[in-house]
Amino acid sequence: MNHRQLVLGTALATLFAVSPTLAQTTELAEASPLLEEIIVYGRGEARQVQGVTAAAIALEAPGTSPLKAIENLPGVSFQSADPFGNYEWSARITIRGFNQNQLGFTLDGVPLGDMSYGNHNGLHISRAISSENVGEVTVAQGAGSLSTASTSNLGGTVQFTSHKPAKEAGAFVSGMFGSENTGRGFVRLETGELSTGTAAYISYTRQNADKWKGDGIQKQDQANFKVVQTVGEGEISAWLNWSDRRENDYQDLSLAMIDRLGYDWDNFAKDWATALRVADIYNGLATGPFPGKIQTVDDAYYDAAGLRKDTLGAVNFTYPLTDSLKLDVTGYGHQNDGQGLWFTPYTPTPGGAPMSIRTTEYSIERFGGIGQLTAEIGDHTVSGGFWFEDNDFNQARRFYGLNRASPGRSSTQFQTGPMATQWEYDFTTKTTQFNLSDAWKVTDQLTVNAGFKSVKVENEGATVVGAVKNGTITAKDNFLPQAGFVYEINDEHQVFGSYAENMRAFESSGTGGPFSTTKDAFDKIKDGLKPENSRTFELGWRFRVDGFQGSVAAYDVQFDDRLLTVTVGSGIQGLPPSLQNVGGVSTRGIEAAGTYKVTDDLSLFGSYTYNDSSYDDNVLDGANVVATKDKTVVNSPKHLLKGEVSYDDGNLFGTLGANYTSKRYYTYLNDGSVDAYTLVEASVGYRFEGSDWLEGTELQANVTNLFDKKYVSTIGSNGFVNSDPTGAAQTLLAGAPRQFFVSLKKQF
């Protein structure tokens, strides 16, 4: 049996459904023995949805982000400066040219916001749940379903589903060691299904790793709990996840810095003397040139870090009210505390060091509810539902003093006792969403779907300290339609098409969106600024013939009322960005993916994406025209090519995969770009058999960046700029070199 369970096939989901029913999955598996362990979601679905299962994630090095596990899917581009894809300052995912903050993310239906760094309304998946407890990841490349709890999903949705408690009592334990002193331990205890109809699990994860360059750590502790209780023909489930993550940052680079200092250049951490000298010279406390090859105060800082503590939980109730009527209701809550730290020479400590610690501090308290009622009425499946959320977000910029003799403060500890607060704001965001849809089975071969959602998001800001930016800005649209069809030519071939409109709400934050600008700029835009919106067409063909299955899809996307954010100064200065509505983006592309099962043990996979995203209009920056018309959208590679060879005979298994990403621009005028690159990764493992102790034991080795390629992974880490002819924009991060990891797993 092939244990890979990698979902490489294309799924075309209904406008109100995201994943297939068990009956649909079983039907597909029975229809084609080829698909024993490769699941293609849902027959009779109308938009392109693909995903990976827990077993596919398990083939990555333990602790690898589920986002990295979906990078093989067509249309998906993922970058990160660490080998696991968990380093949040660098983690970026784009789909069909849309950036991360224009996508939607959920866990068991609970919104995660846009998963951007310093998220104002959610959290990153690496903190929301341990990767070992992710059951599957589903990607809707075009538009999320009408019922998706997201107000940022202009260009697609990524939905994570947690592991369901096992029917049998037991335990799963794993340990991983590898490059950079990486160590990870994970244990999950399962109760099995009790006589009361109750099943639950609890898990704990600890991971420690050194940075691959410079000095610093990436450390995380996580606890996950989930319980499921049958109630008649229905079910109640509840889960609670906790995370404490602390990670030191890598230094943001520019092209000029890479040429002068190399890819391995990083912050000064532990070299306090050099950090003092650079800060002294910058602040006029010493004379002479900067030491070594350093040319500016921004070439390196002493240290930087991101600290996050999260508690996220939900309760879900699913019940068939009648044979043809089903209710699904979820309530959730999330609490977060976070600090992003930079040792900044721009603000000296009075009477102390020529530096201070500059923080951006976060506090989130949000709760919400999601409900859906689905009725089977003859040939129609009618679904209607709601989502509401109340989110209180506090954000502040503070400075903490440092001693001259030594820092006296640790970058991986939450700071207390500030010497100054530059600004502090309280934001309240109220979200309401309603959806209604119908899937009509016109004939045995043709199903037509249609529906709409109504969205209103009210953002209110109140000044605690700093420049007064009090006010309210609202994004709403009472009619965002979706429609689609799927036509089954026969058991092997389907064609589908869909149309969808979406809107992205404004961000309630002092570092992004309308509230991040100056007071005068905010007062000018708050009453007239329009929210970003998109419309998406898809047309595709799905096939399954003998040992080959795959899909081809074409899409056309129009993105209007684009909000352009231009970074001003270096990121550490925290200057207000410029923000304006600058017209549209046109995107067209083709996606193709296919899996060929050569034998029962050997399979091949490949995917290709061509994406052409360009700006429709020039931009007026003050009195100057920025000629962005027809320029390629930043961080939007035109070509993505992925390939993988997989072998699994039940005991011995392994994969060898290559991922090509073409040139990407980080300037709106396209005069700043990073080169194309190809990364190769490999895994090999063995499942033991025999005695009770050997049964369920698995040894696995992973190698990332097999050929030790030097490349730029993340672009736009400090935002994007209009132009960078000299390569000075410090907004790039180098990718990790070759890394090795070995893991031992045991299922009891």
C-alpha positions in Angstrom: 0.0 0.0 0.0 1.3 3.5 -0.8 1.3 5.5 2.4 2.0 8.9 0.9 -1.5 10.3 1.0 -0.4 13.5 -0.8 -3.3 15.3 -2.3 -2.1 16.3 -5.7 -5.3 16.0 -7.6 -7.5 18.9 -8.3 -10.8 19.4 -6.5 -13.5 21.6 -7.8 -15.5 22.6 -4.8 -19.1 23.8 -4.6 -19.7 27.4 -3.8 -20.7 26.6 -0.3 -18.6 23.5 0.4 -14.9 23.3 1.0 -14.1 19.7 1.4 -15.8 16.5 0.1 -18.1 14.4 2.1 -17.0 10.9 3.2 -19.3 9.4 0.7 -17.8 11.5 -2.1 -14.3 10.5 -1.2 -15.2 6.8 -0.9 -17.0 7.0 -4.3 -13.9 8.4 -5.9 -11.6 5.8 -4.4 -13.9 3.0 -5.4 -14.1 4.4 -8.9 -10.4 4.3 -9.3 -8.0 1.9 -7.4 -5.2 4.2 -8.6 -6.3 6.6 -5.9 -5.8 4.3 -2.9 -3.9 6.9 -0.9 -4.1 9.9 -3.1 -7.4 11.7 -2.4 -9.1 13.9 -5.0 -11.7 16.0 -3.3 -15.3 15.8 -4.3 -17.1 14.9 -7.4 -19.5 17.4 -8.8 -17.7 20.5 -7.5 -17.4 23.8 -9.3 -14.2 25.6 -8.3 -10.6 24.5 -8.1 -9.6 23.3 -4.6 -6.5 21.2 -3.8 -4.9 20.1 -0.6 -2.5 17.9 1.3 -3.2 15.4 4.1 -1.5 14.8 7.4 0.6 12.1 5.9 2.0 14.5 3.3 2.9 17.0 6.0 4.6 14.1 7.9 7.0 13.6 5.0 8.4 17.0 5.7 10.9 17.5 8.6 8.8 17.5 11.9 7.7 21.0 12.8 7.6 22.2 9.1 4.8 24.7 8.5 1.8 23.3 6.7 2.2 26.3 4.4 5.5 24.8 3.1 3.7 21.5 2.5 1.3 23.1 0.0 4.0 24.9 -2.1 3.9 22.1 -4.7 0.3 23.0 -5.5 -0.2 25.0 -8.7 -0.6 28.8 -8.2 1.1 28.7 -4.8 4.4 30.4 -4.1 5.9 30.1 -0.6 9.1 31.7 0.8 10.8 31.7 4.1 14.3 32.3 5.4 14.3 29.2 7.7 14.1 25.6 6.6 10.8 24.9 8.4 8.8 27.9 7.0 7.8 28.9 10.5 9.9 32.1 10.9 7.0 34.6 10.8 8.9 37.7 9.8 10.0 36.0 6.6 7.1 33.5 5.9 5.2 34.7 2.8 2.6 32.9 0.7 1.2 34.2 -2.6 -1.5 32.6 -4.7 -2.1 33.7 -8.3 -0.2 37.0 -7.6 -2.2 37.9 -4.5 -0.1 38.5 -1.4 -0.6 37.0 2.0 -2.7 39.9 3.4 -5.1 39.4 0.4 -5.8 35.8 1.2 -8.0 34.1 3.8 -7.0 31.5 6.4 -9.1 29.4 8.8 -8.5 26.5 11.3 -11.6 24.3 11.6 -13.6 27.2 10.2 -12.2 29.6 12.8 -10.7 32.7 11.2 -6.9 33.2 11.5 -7.0 36.7 9.9 -4.5 37.3 7.1 -1.6 35.7 9.1 0.6 38.7 8.4 3.4 39.6 10.8 1.9 41.7 13.7 -1.5 40.4 12.8 -4.3 42.6 14.1 -7.1 40.0 13.9 -5.6 36.5 14.1 -2.4 34.5 14.3 0.0 32.4 12.2 -0.8 28.8 11.6 2.6 27.9 13.2 1.1 29.2 16.5 -2.5 28.1 16.0 -1.7 24.3 16.1 1.2 21.9 16.1 1.9 20.6 12.6 1.6 17.0 13.8 -2.1 17.8 14.6 -3.0 19.2 11.2 -5.3 16.7 9.5 -5.4 18.3 6.1 -4.8 21.7 4.3 -7.2 22.7 1.6 -6.4 25.5 -0.9 -9.0 27.4 -3.0 -6.7 29.2 -5.5 -9.5 31.4 -6.9 -12.0 32.4 -4.3 -13.0 31.0 -0.9 -16.4 29.6 -0.4 -19.2 31.9 0.6 -19.3 30.7 4.1 -15.6 31.2 4.7 -15.0 33.4 7.8 -12.6 35.8 6.2 -12.7 39.5 5.1 -9.2 39.4 3.4 -9.8 36.5 0.9 -9.6 38.6 -2.3 -7.4 36.0 -4.0 -8.0 32.6 -2.4 -8.4 30.7 0.8 -6.2 28.3 2.8 -8.2 26.2 5.2 -6.6 24.0 7.9 -8.4 21.1 9.5 -7.2 19.6 12.8 -6.6 16.0 13.6 -9.7 14.2 14.9 -9.4 12.1 18.1 -8.6 8.5 17.3 -11.1 5.7 17.8 -8.5 3.6 19.6 -6.6 4.6 22.8 -2.9 5.1 22.3 0.0 7.6 22.0 2.2 9.1 19.3 5.7 10.2 20.2 8.4 11.7 18.0 11.8 13.2 18.4 13.8 15.1 15.8 17.4 16.4 15.8 19.3 18.1 13.1 21.3 21.1 11.8 21.8 24.2 13.9 21.3 22.2 17.2 17.7 21.7 16.3 15.7 19.5 18.6 12.0 18.9 18.6 9.9 16.6 20.8 6.2 15.8 20.4 3.8 13.6 22.3 0.1 13.1 21.8 -2.1 11.0 24.1 -5.4 9.6 22.8 -8.2 8.4 25.0 -9.9 6.5 22.2 -13.7 6.4 22.0 -15.2 5.8 25.4 -18.5 4.1 26.3 -20.0 7.6 26.6 -19.2 8.4 23.0 -16.4 10.7 24.0 -13.0 10.8 22.4 -10.2 13.2 23.1 -6.5 13.9 22.8 -3.9 16.2 24.4 -0.5 17.0 23.0 2.6 18.9 23.9 5.4 20.2 21.6 8.8 21.7 22.3 11.2 22.9 19.7 14.5 24.6 20.0 16.9 25.6 17.2 19.7 28.0 16.7 19.6 30.5 13.8 21.5 29.2 10.7 23.5 32.4 10.7 24.4 34.9 13.4 23.5 34.3 17.0 20.0 33.6 18.3 17.3 31.0 18.8 13.9 30.0 17.5 12.0 28.4 20.3 8.4 27.3 20.8 6.2 25.5 23.3 2.7 24.3 22.3 -0.1 22.5 23.9 -3.2 21.3 21.9 -6.4 19.7 23.4 -9.4 18.4 21.5 -12.5 16.5 22.5 -15.4 15.1 20.5 -18.7 14.0 22.0 -21.5 12.3 20.1 -25.0 13.7 20.8 -27.7 11.5 19.2 -27.0 11.7 15.5 -25.0 14.9 16.0 -21.7 15.9 17.5 -20.1 18.4 19.8 -16.4 19.1 19.5 -14.2 21.5 21.4 -10.6 22.4 21.2 -8.1 24.7 23.0 -4.6 25.5 21.7 -1.8 27.4 23.5 1.5 28.6 22.1 4.5 30.5 23.4 6.9 31.4 20.6 10.2 33.3 20.8 12.5 33.8 17.8 15.4 36.0 17.0 15.3 37.8 13.7 17.6 37.6 10.8 19.0 40.9 9.4 17.1 42.3 6.4 19.3 42.7 3.4 19.5 44.7 0.2 21.1 43.7 -3.1 23.9 46.1 -2.4 24.5 44.5 1.0 24.6 41.0 -0.4 27.2 42.1 -2.9 29.3 43.8 -0.2 28.7 41.6 2.8 27.4 38.3 1.5 24.3 36.1 2.1 25.6 35.1 5.5 25.7 38.6 6.9 23.6 39.1 10.1 23.0 41.2 13.2 25.8 41.8 15.7 24.2 39.7 18.5 26.7 38.9 21.3 29.1 41.4 19.7 28.1 44.4 22.0 31.4 46.3 21.4 30.9 46.5 17.6 27.2 47.5 18.1 28.2 50.2 20.5 30.9 51.6 18.1 28.5 51.8 15.2 25.8 53.5 17.3 28.4 55.9 18.8 29.6 56.9 15.3 26.1 57.4 14.0 25.1 59.5 17.1 28.2 61.7 16.9 29.7 60.2 20.1 32.8 58.9 18.2 34.6 59.7 15.0 36.1 57.6 12.3 34.7 55.1 9.7 32.4 52.3 10.6 34.3 49.1 11.3 35.0 46.5 8.6 32.8 46.6 5.5 30.0 48.3 7.3 28.9 51.5 5.5 25.7 52.6 7.1 24.1 52.3 10.6 21.4 50.1 9.0 23.8 47.4 7.8 23.3 45.6 11.1 21.7 46.1 14.5 22.6 44.5 17.8 19.6 42.2 17.9 15.9 41.8 17.1 13.2 39.3 18.0 9.5 38.4 17.9 7.7 37.2 20.9 4.1 35.8 20.8 1.8 34.1 23.3 -1.6 32.8 22.1 -4.6 31.0 23.4 -7.2 30.0 20.8 -10.3 27.9 21.3 -13.6 26.9 19.8 -16.7 24.8 20.4 -18.7 23.3 17.5 -22.1 21.8 17.4 -23.2 19.8 14.3 -26.7 18.2 14.2 -29.1 16.9 11.6 -32.4 18.5 12.6 -34.2 16.4 10.1 -33.3 14.0 7.3 -32.9 16.9 5.0 -31.9 19.8 7.3 -28.4 20.1 9.0 -27.2 22.7 11.5 -23.6 23.6 12.1 -22.6 26.3 14.7 -19.2 27.3 16.1 -18.2 29.8 18.8 -14.6 30.8 19.2 -12.2 33.1 21.2 -8.6 34.2 20.9 -6.3 36.0 23.2 -2.8 37.2 22.1 0.1 39.1 23.6 3.1 40.0 21.5 6.2 42.1 21.1 8.4 42.8 18.1 11.8 44.1 19.3 14.6 45.9 17.5 17.8 47.3 19.2 17.7 50.7 17.5 20.6 53.3 17.3 18.0 55.9 16.2 16.9 56.4 19.8 19.7 56.5 22.4 19.1 55.8 26.1 19.6 59.0 28.1 22.6 58.5 30.3 23.1 55.0 29.0 23.8 53.2 25.7 23.7 54.9 22.3 20.8 52.5 21.6 17.5 51.5 23.1 15.0 48.6 22.5 12.2 49.7 20.2 9.1 47.5 20.4 5.8 47.2 18.7 3.5 45.7 21.2 0.3 43.8 20.5 -2.7 42.6 22.4 -5.7 40.9 20.8 -9.0 39.8 22.5 -11.6 38.6 20.0 -14.6 36.3 20.0 -17.1 35.3 17.3 -19.7 32.9 16.1 -20.2 31.1 12.8 -23.4 29.3 11.8 -24.6 27.4 8.7 -28.0 25.8 7.9 -28.1 23.4 5.0 -31.3 21.9 3.5 -31.8 19.3 0.8 -34.9 20.2 -1.2 -35.4 17.9 -4.2 -32.7 18.6 -6.7 -31.5 21.7 -4.7 -29.1 22.0 -1.8 -29.8 25.4 -0.2 -27.3 26.8 2.4 -27.5 29.9 4.4 -25.3 31.2 7.3 -23.7 34.0 9.2 -20.4 35.0 10.8 -19.9 37.7 13.4 -16.7 38.8 15.2 -15.9 41.4 17.8 -12.1 42.2 17.9 -10.4 44.5 20.4 -6.8 45.2 19.4 -4.3 47.3 21.3 -1.0 48.3 19.6 1.8 50.5 21.0 5.3 51.6 20.1 7.6 51.8 23.1 11.3 52.3 23.9 13.2 50.6 26.7 16.5 51.8 28.1 19.9 50.0 27.8 23.0 50.1 29.9 26.3 51.1 28.2 28.4 48.4 29.9 26.1 45.6 28.7 22.5 45.4 27.3 21.0 44.4 30.6 17.9 43.1 28.7 17.3 39.9 26.8 15.7 40.1 23.4 13.8 36.9 24.0 12.0 38.1 27.1 8.9 40.4 27.2 10.1 43.9 28.0 8.8 45.9 31.0 9.4 49.4 32.4 9.5 51.5 29.2 11.4 54.8 29.1 8.9 56.2 26.6 5.7 55.4 24.6 5.7 57.0 21.2 2.1 56.0 20.4 -0.6 53.7 21.5 -4.0 53.0 19.9 -7.1 51.0 20.8 -8.9 49.5 17.8 -12.3 47.8 17.7 -13.3 45.9 14.6 -16.9 44.6 14.3 -17.5 42.1 11.5 -20.8 40.8 10.2 -21.3 38.5 7.3 -24.3 36.7 5.8 -24.3 34.1 3.0 -26.9 32.3 0.9 -26.4 29.8 -1.9 -28.1 27.0 -3.9 -26.6 24.1 -5.7 -29.1 22.8 -8.3 -28.5 19.4 -9.9 -30.1 20.2 -13.3 -29.3 16.7 -14.7 -27.2 13.7 -13.7 -24.3 15.4 -15.5 -24.8 19.1 -14.8 -24.8 20.9 -11.5 -25.2 24.7 -11.3 -24.3 26.7 -8.2 -25.2 30.3 -7.3 -25.2 32.5 -4.2 -24.0 35.7 -2.6 -22.6 37.0 0.7 -23.1 40.3 2.4 -20.2 41.8 4.4 -19.9 44.8 6.7 -16.7 45.6 8.7 -16.5 48.6 10.9 -13.1 49.7 12.1 -12.8 52.2 15.0 -9.6 53.7 16.3 -9.0 55.6 19.5 -5.8 57.3 20.5 -4.3 56.6 23.9 -0.9 58.2 23.3 0.6 60.0 20.3 -0.8 61.7 17.1 -4.6 61.8 17.3 -6.1 59.5 14.7 -9.6 58.9 16.2 -12.3 57.9 13.8 -14.3 55.1 12.1 -13.9 53.7 8.6 -16.3 51.1 7.2 -16.0 48.6 4.4 -19.3 47.0 3.3 -20.9 45.3 0.3 -24.4 43.9 0.5 -24.1 41.7 -2.6 -20.9 39.8 -3.5 -22.1 37.1 -5.9 -20.6 33.7 -6.8 -21.8 31.3 -9.5 -20.5 28.2 -11.1 -21.1 24.9 -12.8 -19.6 21.5 -13.2 -20.4 19.1 -16.1 -19.4 15.5 -15.9 -18.7 14.3 -19.4 -18.1 10.8 -18.1 -16.5 9.1 -15.2 -13.0 10.2 -16.4 -13.6 13.8 -17.4 -15.2 16.9 -15.9 -15.3 20.5 -17.0 -16.1 23.4 -14.6 -16.3 27.1 -14.4 -17.0 29.7 -11.8 -17.3 33.5 -11.2 -16.8 35.2 -7.8 -16.6 38.7 -6.4 -14.8 39.5 -3.1 -13.9 42.5 -0.9 -11.1 43.0 1.5 -11.8 45.0 4.6 -9.6 47.7 6.0 -6.9 46.9 8.5 -7.2 48.2 12.1 -3.6 48.8 12.9 -1.1 51.6 13.6 1.5 49.9 11.3 -0.7 49.0 8.3 -3.8 50.2 6.5 -5.5 53.6 6.8 -4.6 54.2 10.5 -0.9 53.8 9.8 -0.6 57.0 7.8 -0.1 60.5 9.3 -3.0 62.3 11.0 -3.6 64.6 8.1 -3.5 61.8 5.6 -5.9 59.7 7.7 -8.4 62.7 8.0 -8.3 63.1 4.2 -8.9 59.4 3.3 -11.2 58.1 6.1 -14.5 59.2 4.5 -13.7 58.4 0.9 -11.3 55.5 0.8 -12.8 52.5 -1.0 -12.0 48.9 0.1 -10.1 46.6 -2.3 -12.3 44.3 -4.4 -11.8 41.5 -7.0 -13.7 39.5 -9.4 -12.5 36.1 -10.6 -13.3 33.8 -13.6 -12.2 30.2 -13.7 -12.6 27.6 -16.4 -11.1 24.1 -16.1 -10.9 20.5 -17.1 -10.3 17.6 -14.8 -9.4 14.1 -15.9 -8.6 10.6 -14.6 -7.3 8.1 -17.1 -5.6 4.8 -16.2 -2.6 5.7 -14.1 -2.8 9.4 -14.7 -4.9 12.1 -13.1 -4.7 15.8 -13.3 -6.2 19.1 -14.2 -5.8 22.2 -16.3 -7.4 25.5 -15.3 -7.3 29.0 -16.7 -8.3 32.1 -14.8 -8.9 35.8 -15.3 -8.9 38.1 -12.2 -9.6 41.9 -12.0 -8.4 43.5 -8.8 -9.8 47.1 -8.3 -9.3 49.9 -5.8 -5.9 48.7 -5.0 -4.4 50.3 -1.8 -0.7 51.0 -2.5 1.5 51.1 0.6 5.0 52.5 0.0 7.6 52.1 2.7 9.3 55.3 3.8 12.8 55.1 5.3 14.4 52.0 6.9 12.0 49.6 8.6 13.6 50.2 12.1 12.6 53.9 11.9 8.9 53.0 11.8 8.0 56.0 9.7 4.3 56.2 8.5 4.0 54.7 5.1 2.2 56.4 2.2 -1.2 54.9 1.4 -3.4 55.6 -1.6 -6.0 54.0 -3.8 -4.3 53.6 -7.2 -6.6 51.7 -9.5 -6.4 48.1 -10.6 -4.4 45.0 -11.3 -5.2 42.6 -14.2 -4.2 38.9 -13.7 -4.4 36.0 -16.2 -2.9 32.6 -15.9 -2.9 28.9 -16.5 -2.4 26.1 -14.0 -1.7 22.5 -14.7 -1.1 19.6 -12.4 -0.8 15.9 -12.8 0.1 12.6 -11.0 1.2 9.5 -12.8 1.4 6.2 -10.9 4.1 4.3 -12.6 3.7 1.2 -10.3 2.0 0.5 -7.0 5.1 1.8 -5.3 6.4 4.6 -7.6 4.6 7.8 -8.6 5.5 11.1 -10.4 4.0 14.5 -9.8 4.3 17.8 -11.6 2.7 21.2 -11.7 3.2 24.3 -13.7 1.8 27.8 -13.3 1.9 30.7 -15.6 0.8 33.9 -14.0 0.7 37.4 -15.6 -0.2 40.1 -13.0 0.3 43.7 -14.0 -0.8 47.1 -12.8 -3.5 48.9 -14.8 -2.6 52.5 -13.9 0.1 55.0 -13.2 0.4 56.4 -9.7 0.5 60.0 -8.6 3.0 60.4 -5.8 2.5 64.0 -4.8 3.2 66.0 -8.0 5.2 63.1 -9.5 3.8 60.4 -11.7 5.1 56.9 -10.9 4.8 54.9 -14.2 3.5 51.7 -12.8 1.1 51.0 -15.7 1.8 47.6 -17.3 4.5 46.8 -14.7 4.5 43.3 -13.2 3.0 43.1 -9.7 5.6 42.9 -6.9 6.4 39.4 -5.5 4.5 37.8 -8.4 6.6 35.2 -10.2 5.4 34.5 -13.8 6.5 30.9 -13.7 6.3 28.2 -11.1 7.4 24.7 -11.9 7.3 21.8 -9.4 8.2 18.1 -9.7 8.4 15.2 -7.4 9.3 11.5 -7.5 7.8 9.4 -4.7 8.5 5.8 -3.7 6.7 3.8 -1.0 6.6 0.0 -0.7 5.1 0.1 2.7 8.4 -0.1 4.5 11.0 1.9 2.6 9.8 5.3 1.4 11.3 8.5 0.0 10.8 11.6 -2.1 12.9 13.8 -4.3 11.4 17.1 -5.3 12.4 20.2 -7.2 10.8 23.6 -7.1 11.5 26.4 -9.6 10.5 30.0 -8.9 11.1 32.7 -11.6 12.3 36.2 -11.2 10.4 38.4 -8.7 10.2 42.2 -8.4 10.3 44.1 -5.1 9.8 47.6 -6.7 6.6 48.9 -8.3 8.7 50.2 -11.2 10.3 46.8 -11.7 13.8 48.2 -11.5 14.5 46.0 -8.4 14.3 42.2 -8.7 15.8 39.0 -7.4 16.9 36.1 -9.6 15.1 32.9 -10.3 16.1 29.9 -8.2 15.5 26.1 -8.0 15.5 24.3 -4.7 15.7 20.5 -4.4 14.6 18.6 -1.3 14.8 14.9 -0.4 13.4 12.6 2.3 14.0 8.9 3.0 12.5 6.7 5.7 11.8 3.2 6.9 8.8 1.7 8.7 9.7 -1.2 10.9 7.8 -4.4 11.5 8.0 -7.4 13.7 7.9 -7.1 17.5 5.5 -4.9 19.4 8.2 -2.4 19.9 9.2 -2.3 16.3 5.6 -2.1 15.0 4.6 1.5 14.5 8.2 2.7 14.6 9.5 4.9 11.8 12.9 6.4 11.1 13.1 9.4 8.7 15.7 11.7 7.3 15.1 15.0 5.5 17.5 17.3 3.6 16.4 20.8 2.6 18.1 22.8 -0.1 20.0 19.7 -1.2 22.5 21.5 -3.4 23.1 24.3 -0.9 21.8 27.0 -3.3 22.5 30.6 -2.2 19.4 32.7 -3.0 17.0 35.4 -1.8 13.9 33.8 -0.3 11.6 36.5 1.1 11.2 39.9 -0.6 9.2 42.8 0.8 10.2 41.9 4.4 10.2 45.7 5.1 7.6 46.4 2.5 7.9 47.4 -1.2 9.3 50.6 -2.7 8.6 52.5 -5.9 12.2 52.3 -7.2 15.6 50.9 -6.2 18.1 51.6 -9.0 21.1 51.3 -6.6 19.9 48.1 -4.8 19.7 49.9 -1.4 16.2 48.9 -0.3 16.7 46.7 2.8 13.8 44.4 2.3 15.2 41.0 1.4 16.0 37.9 3.4 18.4 35.1 2.4 17.2 31.5 2.2 18.6 28.9 4.5 21.5 26.7 3.3 21.5 22.9 3.2 20.1 21.5 6.4 19.8 17.9 7.6 17.2 16.5 10.0 16.6 13.0 11.4 13.4 12.0 13.2 12.3 8.9 15.1 8.5 8.3 15.5 6.5 5.7 17.4 2.8 5.0 17.4 1.6 3.1 20.4 
